[in-house]
Amino acid sequence: MSDHGAQAMARFPVVDGELTVGGVRLSTLAARVGRTPFYAYDRRLMEERVALLRATLPGEVKLHYAMKANPMPAVVGHLARLVDGLDVASGGELRVALDAGADPQHVSFAGPGKSEVELAQAVASGILLNVESLREIRALAPISDRLGAKARVALRVNPGFELKSSGMKMGGGPKPFGIDEEEVPHALDEVARLGLDFEGFHIFSGSQNLLAQAICEAQLKALDLATRLAVHARAPVRSLNLGGGFGIPYFPGEQPLDLAPIRENLRRVADAARRDLPQAQLVIELGRYIVGEAGVYVARVVDRKVSRGQVFLVTDGGLHHHLSASGNFGQVLRKNYPCAIGTRAGSTERESVSVVGPLCTPLDLLADRMELAQAHPGDLVVVFQSGAYGLSASPTAFLGHPAPVEVVI
């Protein structure tokens, strides 16, 4: 097994030759769930990651969970008690957040195409809207009047800079996200003219970054940009969301993010913000980094086939459940997520295999020529690093197979 696979597997202790999730042996967990495939999320690992972040972030910086990474209600309910706030990306996610008991004062809503219904949901709920266009700003005035509640708004800014080396760039250059920084003064004038409750800025330049230096640079640039834009506001900045970008390693050769430089950098950011934006609450918004490594996807081997010397393990799961592991969620060149035969974790018999699903397409590939323990029908294949952008980011209706179960252990 590669180093990255061993690191992922180490989070799930082996008992009697089987992986455990939340202290439960994999075969027992499968019986408890009732069927395969399924996703399982480990509460302990989520708690440990939040505790690590608490030890890293200065006290002035609040930690928010970005629900789009994993909006499963039980996951959100667990994390809502551990973090300082939630960030949602739709009216549906907003309902989940409120059902989980999140304080509306500490819920924010970002997304470039909010409908008028969603804007009204947000105003009625009393959450913070990260507005992303003049249309949204202008639509909020009549909604506020109708509901008798002043809309709380922060301007999501599309900065002139990018988060270098990020897996997905959310800012810099032409983007559908946010308001271009050069247009922000005009947008601030509109917010004031319409009597909306201005609270601050949201500056999210990219995600899935493993280079601490790039994250630190983006944080400093975000603070500088917010400070420059604040002079155009008619009210003090009370909230500054610096985004996130913290990545997790998925593939061979990738190293975990070093938090030490980020900790020192955020201390400098907090000191500067205390001087230049004294009323601003700083927020870091993380999703994948909190839940990504706490989850596994589990599928059962239904057939073992040898085709012209290549071994294929055919499972009851695949790309329709876990699109990102198949390589179709942004990978330019397909690479294997770390995987294991969870029911043969202690086996020394190994072989090169390809793990595929039941779909009638060559894209249905979970592992390509990967060295795994020798497996047979009935064994359980585990895909690690599966706690974020798994089920909710997958085409579950494709070819009509049943959707997987999700459990929190």
CORKAQUI-V624199 format. One record per residue. SS is DSSP state (~ for helix, > for strand, _ for the rest). PSI is psi in whole degrees, 0 to 359 (none if undefined). Layout:
# CORKAQUI-V624199
ss:SS psi:PSI
ss:SS psi:PSI
This chain:
# CORKAQUI-V624199
ss:_ psi:140
ss:_ psi:164
ss:~ psi:319
ss:~ psi:327
ss:~ psi:320
ss:~ psi:321
ss:~ psi:319
ss:~ psi:317
ss:~ psi:329
ss:_ psi:339
ss:_ psi:347
ss:_ psi:95
ss:_ psi:151
ss:> psi:129
ss:> psi:123
ss:_ psi:42
ss:_ psi:7
ss:> psi:146
ss:> psi:152
ss:> psi:148
ss:> psi:122
ss:_ psi:30
ss:_ psi:3
ss:> psi:129
ss:> psi:145
ss:~ psi:315
ss:~ psi:323
ss:~ psi:320
ss:~ psi:318
ss:~ psi:319
ss:~ psi:322
ss:~ psi:320
ss:~ psi:322
ss:_ psi:339
ss:_ psi:166
ss:_ psi:160
ss:_ psi:165
ss:> psi:157
ss:> psi:140
ss:> psi:133
ss:> psi:131
ss:_ psi:115
ss:~ psi:316
ss:~ psi:317
ss:~ psi:324
ss:~ psi:318
ss:~ psi:319
ss:~ psi:321
ss:~ psi:320
ss:~ psi:319
ss:~ psi:320
ss:~ psi:317
ss:~ psi:323
ss:~ psi:322
ss:~ psi:341
ss:~ psi:316
ss:_ psi:138
ss:_ psi:154
ss:_ psi:335
ss:_ psi:347
ss:> psi:122
ss:> psi:149
ss:> psi:120
ss:> psi:148
ss:> psi:124
ss:> psi:105
ss:~ psi:336
ss:~ psi:337
ss:~ psi:320
ss:_ psi:101
ss:_ psi:13
ss:_ psi:129
ss:~ psi:320
ss:~ psi:325
ss:~ psi:313
ss:~ psi:318
ss:~ psi:322
ss:~ psi:314
ss:~ psi:331
ss:~ psi:333
ss:_ psi:350
ss:_ psi:331
ss:_ psi:178
ss:_ psi:344
ss:> psi:172
ss:> psi:146
ss:> psi:127
ss:> psi:162
ss:_ psi:12
ss:_ psi:167
ss:~ psi:327
ss:~ psi:316
ss:~ psi:325
ss:~ psi:317
ss:~ psi:318
ss:~ psi:316
ss:~ psi:315
ss:~ psi:322
ss:~ psi:329
ss:_ psi:355
ss:_ psi:13
ss:_ psi:143
ss:_ psi:119
ss:~ psi:333
ss:~ psi:336
ss:~ psi:32
ss:> psi:134
ss:> psi:159
ss:> psi:116
ss:_ psi:151
ss:_ psi:137
ss:_ psi:351
ss:_ psi:50
ss:_ psi:131
ss:_ psi:167
ss:~ psi:328
ss:~ psi:316
ss:~ psi:320
ss:~ psi:319
ss:~ psi:321
ss:~ psi:314
ss:~ psi:316
ss:~ psi:316
ss:~ psi:330
ss:~ psi:342
ss:_ psi:22
ss:_ psi:173
ss:> psi:127
ss:> psi:122
ss:> psi:93
ss:> psi:144
ss:_ psi:6
ss:_ psi:165
ss:~ psi:329
ss:~ psi:314
ss:~ psi:317
ss:~ psi:313
ss:~ psi:330
ss:~ psi:334
ss:~ psi:334
ss:~ psi:307
ss:~ psi:328
ss:~ psi:316
ss:~ psi:318
ss:~ psi:315
ss:~ psi:321
ss:~ psi:350
ss:_ psi:31
ss:_ psi:128
ss:_ psi:129
ss:_ psi:131
ss:> psi:124
ss:> psi:145
ss:> psi:146
ss:> psi:122
ss:> psi:123
ss:> psi:132
ss:> psi:103
ss:_ psi:166
ss:_ psi:352
ss:_ psi:159
ss:_ psi:161
ss:_ psi:106
ss:_ psi:141
ss:_ psi:19
ss:_ psi:150
ss:_ psi:322
ss:> psi:120
ss:> psi:121
ss:_ psi:357
ss:_ psi:163
ss:_ psi:132
ss:_ psi:191
ss:_ psi:127
ss:_ psi:149
ss:_ psi:352
ss:_ psi:131
ss:_ psi:185
ss:> psi:127
ss:> psi:138
ss:~ psi:327
ss:~ psi:343
ss:~ psi:354
ss:~ psi:319
ss:~ psi:319
ss:~ psi:318
ss:~ psi:321
ss:~ psi:323
ss:~ psi:319
ss:~ psi:318
ss:~ psi:315
ss:~ psi:317
ss:~ psi:323
ss:_ psi:357
ss:_ psi:27
ss:_ psi:159
ss:> psi:96
ss:> psi:130
ss:> psi:334
ss:> psi:214
ss:> psi:152
ss:> psi:118
ss:_ psi:99
ss:_ psi:105
ss:_ psi:345
ss:> psi:172
ss:> psi:172
ss:_ psi:62
ss:> psi:133
ss:_ psi:4
ss:_ psi:109
ss:~ psi:322
ss:~ psi:320
ss:~ psi:320
ss:~ psi:316
ss:~ psi:317
ss:~ psi:317
ss:~ psi:322
ss:~ psi:315
ss:~ psi:319
ss:~ psi:323
ss:~ psi:317
ss:~ psi:317
ss:~ psi:317
ss:~ psi:315
ss:~ psi:320
ss:~ psi:320
ss:~ psi:321
ss:~ psi:333
ss:~ psi:334
ss:_ psi:342
ss:_ psi:353
ss:_ psi:149
ss:_ psi:355
ss:_ psi:158
ss:_ psi:151
ss:_ psi:121
ss:_ psi:348
ss:> psi:132
ss:> psi:107
ss:> psi:114
ss:_ psi:5
ss:_ psi:204
ss:_ psi:258
ss:_ psi:353
ss:> psi:123
ss:_ psi:170
ss:_ psi:150
ss:_ psi:132
ss:_ psi:327
ss:_ psi:160
ss:_ psi:137
ss:_ psi:343
ss:_ psi:139
ss:_ psi:147
ss:_ psi:150
ss:_ psi:133
ss:_ psi:113
ss:~ psi:342
ss:~ psi:311
ss:~ psi:327
ss:~ psi:320
ss:~ psi:312
ss:~ psi:321
ss:~ psi:318
ss:~ psi:330
ss:~ psi:319
ss:~ psi:319
ss:~ psi:315
ss:~ psi:319
ss:~ psi:316
ss:~ psi:321
ss:~ psi:324
ss:~ psi:327
ss:~ psi:314
ss:~ psi:332
ss:_ psi:68
ss:_ psi:339
ss:_ psi:2
ss:_ psi:131
ss:> psi:121
ss:> psi:140
ss:> psi:135
ss:> psi:132
ss:> psi:111
ss:> psi:142
ss:_ psi:288
ss:~ psi:320
ss:~ psi:332
ss:~ psi:318
ss:~ psi:343
ss:~ psi:315
ss:~ psi:358
ss:~ psi:357
ss:> psi:149
ss:> psi:153
ss:> psi:132
ss:> psi:126
ss:> psi:153
ss:> psi:137
ss:> psi:124
ss:> psi:343
ss:> psi:150
ss:> psi:118
ss:> psi:145
ss:> psi:117
ss:> psi:110
ss:_ psi:45
ss:_ psi:351
ss:> psi:132
ss:> psi:130
ss:> psi:127
ss:> psi:113
ss:> psi:123
ss:> psi:172
ss:_ psi:10
ss:_ psi:172
ss:_ psi:207
ss:_ psi:335
ss:_ psi:342
ss:_ psi:330
ss:_ psi:72
ss:~ psi:320
ss:~ psi:324
ss:~ psi:335
ss:~ psi:347
ss:_ psi:1
ss:_ psi:29
ss:_ psi:47
ss:_ psi:352
ss:_ psi:132
ss:_ psi:310
ss:_ psi:123
ss:_ psi:133
ss:_ psi:156
ss:_ psi:132
ss:_ psi:155
ss:_ psi:133
ss:> psi:164
ss:> psi:159
ss:> psi:100
ss:~ psi:334
ss:~ psi:359
ss:~ psi:43
ss:_ psi:338
ss:_ psi:4
ss:_ psi:143
ss:_ psi:353
ss:_ psi:115
ss:> psi:158
ss:> psi:162
ss:> psi:123
ss:> psi:161
ss:> psi:131
ss:> psi:121
ss:> psi:168
ss:_ psi:191
ss:_ psi:2
ss:_ psi:149
ss:_ psi:63
ss:_ psi:141
ss:_ psi:350
ss:_ psi:347
ss:_ psi:76
ss:> psi:118
ss:> psi:332
ss:> psi:133
ss:> psi:112
ss:> psi:57
ss:> psi:142
ss:> psi:115
ss:> psi:167
ss:> psi:145
ss:_ psi:128
ss:_ psi:162
ss:_ psi:167
ss:_ psi:134
ss:_ psi:335
ss:_ psi:159
ss:> psi:123
ss:> psi:134
ss:> psi:128
ss:> psi:117
ss:_ psi:180
ss:_ psi:40
ss:_ psi:14
ss:_ psi:347
ss:_ psi:143
ss:_ psi:47
ss:_ psi:263
ss:~ psi:313
ss:~ psi:344
ss:~ psi:16
ss:_ psi:152
ss:_ psi:74
ss:_ psi:338
ss:_ psi:353
ss:~ psi:120
ss:~ psi:10
ss:~ psi:19
ss:_ psi:157
ss:_ psi:150
ss:_ psi:152
ss:_ psi:166
ss:> psi:153
ss:> psi:136
ss:> psi:152
ss:> psi:128
ss:_ psi:none
